[in-house]
């Protein structure tokens, strides 16, 4: 007999919107279960710039989204400050850029209520010496960078501390429907293969780019557009500010500082399906070529990784995905004949809290609950298991770790054994299965210059020594982890990156014979 889990609200999707919804609902007193077919931030929430928009990027193409971003960045800085770097932002134009747009920029910002300040070319280059000598205009804005993994981890941690249940690697397979309602969700654990059911009063589809597929299970059609964006990670931080190209939103026009690295992108390419996407050589070349017009050293600096995400856009028709609104779409499917089903998709990382608030407001209306949103007034707590997702060296250097007897398992990002143990304990507390991939979501392991060459084996060895692993599954987990890192390396292999990748191949294939293992 299949196990049945009962709850008030089932949230489908473990990205930043889904985890934000789970926390909001718990603060309003609801019993919540969140399921995710992989792990936290497996979709667009883990494949973005980590940029908190001031809204200035959208003042011409999507003014409504611009206003939402401007409001939400202020709230998030107050409520989730430990996940945010207050970098500030620059919009800069170079010779050849559209001078009409440059002239219109101040008025468009004023119209959207977005604060800005004109900066002379000389002062802009003083602020950011990496900028091109061909600079012709610059403005300062209120951009910031956010750690998207940390914000989701902290949202989920707080929700769980308030009674929510998080079920990772649990995939929705179908709904059971009766009399215009979903009565059960049929779910399968992807790790052990066991099927179970979740019975809820309300079901929330927060699955991002997969929202259309989830809706189809309830015989509902959502016109989703899949827009792939690719980004590049530099080996070091190149600038203090977020640097935007002062032109209408297009490809390869943003550099975002994140901890000790910078992230350059992005693209917008229509794809047929949100699964199995990866960066291409052509995208990498184009991003670097465009970025170097704004910051010349981008043409020669070292990149450690490329990655892609899929934007969950709801289309009203047309071929240019840049013209599809970046605003969110909230659908109460009562209009489609399903009374207890809600979809929230689209939007920006910057507006996730607002998206969660509006979704939870709708849940309250449907269930007759009088409970106001509190995420605007109750700060998001910091937790021990969330701190290791932060780039850089948060807890000192080699000498401090050596003095404490705490072995360094990831030298690129200075992650010690105690951090891995803390992360594993957190995963187990949530009834998850700790492995290399789930540890990487919650930390910086594998994200440095070696891209997992050394830390992957060290962490697996540590897990065997501490009894977290005891069978041969570690070999397959190692393959899966390294293949994921390779997906982000192969499109940008030149110069030092080739050397680093060759070392990894020699270690894992030449010495360990990993490619020979079945």
ZAMI-254832 format. One line per 5 residues: their letters; for each residue x, y, z of C-alpha. Coordinates in steps of 0.02 Angstrom, whole numbers, plus 50000, padded with zeros to 5 digits. Each point is the difference from the previous one (the first is absolute). Layout:
N
A = X,Y,Z; ... .
//
This chain:
518
XXXXX = 50000,50000,50000; 50068,50171,49953; 50040,50120,50140; 49886,50153,50011; 50065,50166,50067 .
XXXXX = 49869,50127,50052; 50028,50188,50002; 49908,50164,49971; 50109,50059,49855; 50114,49906,49881 .
XXXXX = 50131,50108,49914; 50076,49925,49842; 50173,50069,49962; 50153,50036,50107; 50065,50158,49920 .
XXXXX = 50004,50171,50080; 49814,50030,49968; 49946,49831,50069; 50107,50015,50156; 49941,50179,50023 .
XXXXX = 49820,49940,49990; 50034,49863,50127; 50071,50125,50125; 49861,50127,49971; 49866,49867,50027 .
XXXXX = 50083,49939,50160; 50006,50177,50068; 49812,50008,49970; 49973,49838,50097; 49975,49875,49859 .
XXXXX = 50060,49820,49997; 50110,49984,49845; 50088,49865,49900; 50121,50048,49861; 50057,49872,49871 .
XXXXX = 50143,50020,49876; 50045,49873,49867; 50186,50037,50023; 50066,50116,50134; 49991,50184,50045 .
XXXXX = 50025,50122,49854; 50011,49863,49869; 49919,50114,49869; 50010,50186,49960; 50032,50044,50183 .
XXXXX = 50169,49914,49986; 50042,50060,49825; 49996,50190,50011; 50113,50150,50030; 49958,50018,50182 .
XXXXX = 49952,50179,49957; 49878,50101,50104; 49931,50122,49873; 49971,50182,50043; 49874,49991,49859 .
XXXXX = 50099,50114,49885; 50031,49860,49874; 49814,49987,49963; 49947,50183,49997; 49973,49996,49811 .
XXXXX = 49953,49819,49964; 49894,49958,50154; 49962,50151,50112; 49885,49901,50115; 50138,49874,50038 .
XXXXX = 50118,50147,50028; 49887,50074,50135; 49983,49830,50085; 50188,49975,50003; 50029,50173,50072 .
XXXXX = 49879,49967,50143; 50060,49823,50038; 50186,50037,50003; 49968,50122,50143; 49903,49869,50099 .
XXXXX = 50126,49860,49971; 50146,50107,50056; 49911,50023,50167; 49927,49825,50020; 50138,49889,49927 .
XXXXX = 50155,50107,50012; 50116,49854,50042; 49965,49927,49827; 50038,50163,49908; 50155,50098,49951 .
XXXXX = 49962,50186,49987; 50106,50026,49847; 49905,50142,49920; 49989,50006,49811; 50062,50095,49849 .
XXXXX = 49916,50019,49831; 50133,50045,49873; 49997,50037,49813; 50145,49987,49879; 50032,50083,49835 .
XXXXX = 49874,49937,49871; 49859,49968,50124; 49828,50075,49967; 50012,50182,50053; 49811,50021,49997 .
XXXXX = 49982,49864,50133; 50140,50080,50101; 49908,50166,49995; 49834,49920,50047; 50071,49900,50147 .
XXXXX = 49979,50133,50136; 49819,50036,49953; 49955,49815,49993; 50076,49974,50173; 49903,50149,50068 .
XXXXX = 49838,49932,49927; 50027,49832,50087; 50056,50081,50164; 50173,49921,49989; 50139,50102,50083 .
XXXXX = 50154,50036,49894; 50145,50120,49993; 50096,50060,49849; 50188,49966,50013; 50134,50079,49892 .
XXXXX = 50102,49884,49891; 50156,50044,50100; 49916,49959,50166; 49925,49838,49932; 50172,49939,49949 .
XXXXX = 50067,50048,50172; 49861,49895,50077; 50035,49855,49883; 50171,50008,49914; 49956,49846,49895 .
XXXXX = 49878,50102,49896; 50037,50038,49818; 50089,50159,49948; 49860,50017,49872; 49874,50042,50136 .
XXXXX = 49881,50142,49955; 49870,50000,50141; 49970,49925,50172; 49866,49996,50136; 50000,49927,50175 .
XXXXX = 49850,49895,50057; 49948,49893,50147; 50044,49827,49933; 50069,49865,50116; 50052,49818,49992 .
XXXXX = 49916,49858,50093; 50052,49822,50033; 49854,49904,49921; 50046,49836,50084; 50015,50079,50171 .
XXXXX = 49831,50089,49988; 49912,49836,49954; 50092,49901,50134; 49956,50129,50133; 49819,50011,49944 .
XXXXX = 49983,49811,50008; 50093,49987,50165; 49884,50128,50080; 49847,49915,49928; 50057,49830,50067 .
XXXXX = 50036,50078,50171; 49817,50056,50000; 49932,49828,49958; 50012,49985,49811; 50058,49837,49920 .
XXXXX = 50126,50003,49857; 50007,49846,49889; 50145,50007,49877; 50020,49883,49851; 49813,49970,50003 .
XXXXX = 49919,50018,49830; 49816,50034,49968; 49934,49868,49879; 49814,50038,49992; 49847,50073,50085 .
XXXXX = 49842,49908,50050; 49851,50110,49957; 49821,49998,50066; 49860,50127,49978; 50105,50147,49938 .
XXXXX = 50134,49972,50132; 50168,49917,50021; 49977,49872,50139; 50174,49921,50000; 50172,50026,49927 .
XXXXX = 50091,49841,49949; 50185,50018,50036; 50152,49887,49979; 50161,50007,50100; 50138,50010,49869 .
XXXXX = 50130,49922,50116; 49912,49841,50059; 49864,49989,49867; 49859,49993,50128; 49833,50079,49955 .
XXXXX = 49890,50095,50122; 49856,50123,50000; 49976,50175,50070; 49825,50058,50042; 49981,50189,50018 .
XXXXX = 49865,50131,50004; 50093,50110,49875; 50136,49960,49873; 50126,50133,49943; 50096,49979,49838 .
XXXXX = 50162,50096,50026; 50105,49896,49882; 50066,50142,49891; 50034,49947,49822; 49913,49834,50035 .
XXXXX = 49837,50086,50050; 49917,49953,49835; 50041,49816,50022; 49931,49998,50178; 49842,50090,49942 .
XXXXX = 49973,49872,49863; 49980,49868,50137; 49840,50092,50046; 49949,50018,49816; 50047,50185,49999 .
XXXXX = 50099,50085,49863; 50127,50139,50037; 50091,50079,49850; 50177,49989,50066; 50152,50066,49907 .
XXXXX = 50170,49926,50041; 50138,50130,49986; 50175,49936,50037; 50127,50120,50075; 50185,49959,50012 .
XXXXX = 50122,50081,50120; 50189,49993,50029; 50093,49999,50166; 50168,50089,50011; 50139,49931,50110 .
XXXXX = 50005,50159,50104; 49893,50150,50039; 50026,50135,49868; 49892,50142,50066; 49920,50064,50159 .
XXXXX = 49836,50054,49919; 49873,49912,49892; 50041,50068,49826; 49859,50011,49873; 50011,50055,49819 .
XXXXX = 49898,50159,49978; 49888,49939,49859; 49835,49909,49979; 50007,49829,50084; 50091,49879,49886 .
XXXXX = 50135,49865,50005; 50166,50005,50093; 49977,50168,50084; 50019,49968,50188; 50148,49961,50113 .
XXXXX = 49950,49953,50178; 50127,49986,50143; 49963,49851,50112; 50120,49973,50144; 50172,49967,49927 .
XXXXX = 49944,49978,49818; 49902,50095,49869; 49860,49933,49890; 49981,50059,49820; 49848,49976,49891 .
XXXXX = 49875,49964,49940; 49917,49936,49841; 49819,49968,49951; 49978,49849,49887; 49835,49910,49970 .
XXXXX = 50010,49816,50046; 49871,49862,49983; 50014,49928,50175; 50073,50060,50166; 50096,49838,50035 .
XXXXX = 50177,49959,49944; 50056,50173,49952; 50183,50049,49991; 50111,50145,49944; 50069,49998,49823 .
XXXXX = 50166,50062,49930; 49908,50126,49890; 49910,50073,50152; 50162,50012,50099; 50090,50088,49857 .
XXXXX = 49856,50121,49974; 49983,50043,50186; 50186,50036,50015; 50004,50103,49841; 49854,50108,50057 .
XXXXX = 50059,50014,50179; 50174,50054,49946; 49926,50154,49915; 49951,50060,50174; 50143,49922,50101 .
XXXXX = 50150,49960,49888; 50086,49878,50119; 49853,49880,49978; 50082,49952,49834; 50154,49930,50087 .
XXXXX = 49955,49955,50180; 49982,49822,50061; 49828,49921,50012; 49970,49847,50110; 49826,49951,49946 .
XXXXX = 49851,50034,49889; 49822,49953,50045; 49824,50020,49934; 49826,50026,50072; 49828,50006,49921 .
XXXXX = 49888,50150,50030; 49820,49950,50038; 49905,50120,49886; 49815,50000,49959; 49976,50054,49820 .
XXXXX = 49862,50096,49915; 50079,49960,49831; 50149,50067,49902; 50175,49939,49966; 50110,50119,50100 .
XXXXX = 50017,49935,50178; 50073,50166,50055; 49827,50075,49970; 49912,49875,50113; 49959,50081,50168 .
XXXXX = 50120,49968,50145; 49852,50027,50116; 49925,49851,50089; 49843,49905,49953; 49882,49941,50139 .
XXXXX = 49859,49886,49943; 49856,49938,50107; 49944,49847,49901; 49824,50013,50065; 49974,50090,49835 .
XXXXX = 50059,49840,49913; 49883,49887,50098; 50120,49948,50140; 49951,50084,50162; 50151,49965,50111 .
XXXXX = 50147,50024,49882; 50110,50155,49980; 50149,50034,49884; 50131,50133,50029; 50137,50019,49869 .
XXXXX = 50103,50128,49906; 50068,50149,50096; 50176,50036,50058; 50111,49941,50142; 49980,50178,50066 .
XXXXX = 49810,49982,50012; 49989,49826,50077; 49939,50066,50168; 49860,50100,49918; 49953,49849,49894 .
XXXXX = 49990,49894,50157; 49896,50131,50090; 49871,50014,49861; 49989,49811,49984; 49974,49976,50186 .
XXXXX = 49870,50139,50001; 49903,49899,49872; 50015,49842,50106; 49929,50095,50149; 49854,50062,49894 .
XXXXX = 49962,49825,49938; 50009,49919,50172; 49913,50141,50094; 50152,50039,50109; 50030,50177,50064 .
XXXXX = 50190,50009,50014; 50109,50140,49934; 50170,49980,49917; 50143,50023,50123; 50154,49979,49889 .
XXXXX = 50008,50189,49979; 50019,50026,50188; 50081,49841,50071; 50184,49983,49950; 50060,49838,49924 .
XXXXX = 50112,49912,50129; 50178,49946,49961; 50039,49816,50030; 50160,49900,50018; 49960,49888,49851 .
XXXXX = 49974,50151,49887; 50164,50090,50031; 50111,49885,49897; 49913,50046,49838; 50085,50170,50015 .
XXXXX = 50149,50026,49881; 50170,50042,50069; 50085,49956,50164; 49872,50032,50137; 50088,49915,50144 .
XXXXX = 50185,50035,49987; 50150,49922,49914; 50103,49841,50005; 50084,50040,50165; 49836,50020,50094 .
XXXXX = 49932,49836,49930; 50164,49908,50033; 50004,50062,50179; 49826,49932,50030; 50036,49833,49916 .
XXXXX = 49862,50033,49873; 50055,49926,49833; 49976,50105,49843; 49902,49898,49873; 49980,50136,49868 .
XXXXX = 50154,50110,49987; 49933,50113,49862; 49857,50061,50110; 50074,49957,50171; 49862,49879,50053 .
XXXXX = 50051,49893,50151; 49937,49829,50056; 49896,50080,50138; 49901,50097,49868; 49966,49841,49902 .
XXXXX = 49941,49915,50160; 49885,50147,50039; 49926,49994,49825; 49976,49811,50008; 49913,50016,50168 .
XXXXX = 49883,50132,49928; 49957,49889,49849; 49966,49852,50113; 49894,50107,50115; 49892,50040,49849 .
XXXXX = 49991,49812,49966; 50104,50020,49843; 50142,49892,49933; 50171,50084,50011; 50109,49982,49845 .
XXXXX = 50126,50106,49906; 49867,50091,49901; 49893,50048,50149; 50155,50056,50097; 50053,50107,49850 .
XXXXX = 49830,50088,49999; 50027,50053,50181; 50184,50047,49988; 50135,50061,49882; 50081,49830,49972 .
XXXXX = 50041,49968,49817; 49974,50182,49951; 50181,50059,50008; 50138,49991,49868; 50025,49811,50015 .
XXXXX = 49813,49969,49969; 49994,49850,50116; 50162,49915,49950; 50061,49981,50179; 49855,50040,50117 .
XXXXX = 49884,49870,49921; 50112,49856,50054; 50041,50075,50169; 49818,50026,50044; 49950,49825,49944 .
XXXXX = 50143,49927,50102; 49942,50101,50151; 49822,49935,49977; 50061,49819,49995; 50110,50028,50153 .
XXXXX = 49855,50074,50099; 49877,49865,49947; 49892,50110,49888; 50040,49883,49855; 50038,49814,50006 .
XXXXX = 49964,49927,49828; 50065,50031,49823; 49874,50138,49963; 50138,50127,50030; 50077,49957,49831 .
XXXXX = 49840,50042,49906; 49977,50156,50105; 50178,50054,49956; 49964,49976,49815; 49838,50098,50011 .
XXXXX = 50084,50143,50094; 50149,50012,49881; 49890,49988,49845; 49898,50148,50064; 50159,50101,50024 .
XXXXX = 50061,49948,49827; 49839,50064,49923; 50052,50173,50057; 50183,49985,49948; 50007,49929,49826 .
XXXXX = 49934,50155,49910; 50139,50112,50066; 50155,49892,49998; 50152,50102,49952; 50162,50056,50082 .
XXXXX = 50005,49961,50187; 49828,49921,49998; 50066,49862,49885; 50143,49966,50120; 49883,49990,50150 .
XXXXX = 49877,49886,49908; 50143,49888,49942; 50059,49979,50179; 49825,49947,50050; 49992,49875,49856 .
XXXXX = 50169,49927,50047; 49947,49980,50182; 49829,49925,49974; 50024,49905,49836; 50187,49966,49995 .
XXXXX = 50030,49959,50184; 49829,49945,50062; 49940,49926,49835; 49830,50077,50031; 49946,49987,49818 .
XXX = 50026,49811,50009; 49877,49978,50144; 49827,49936,49950 .
//
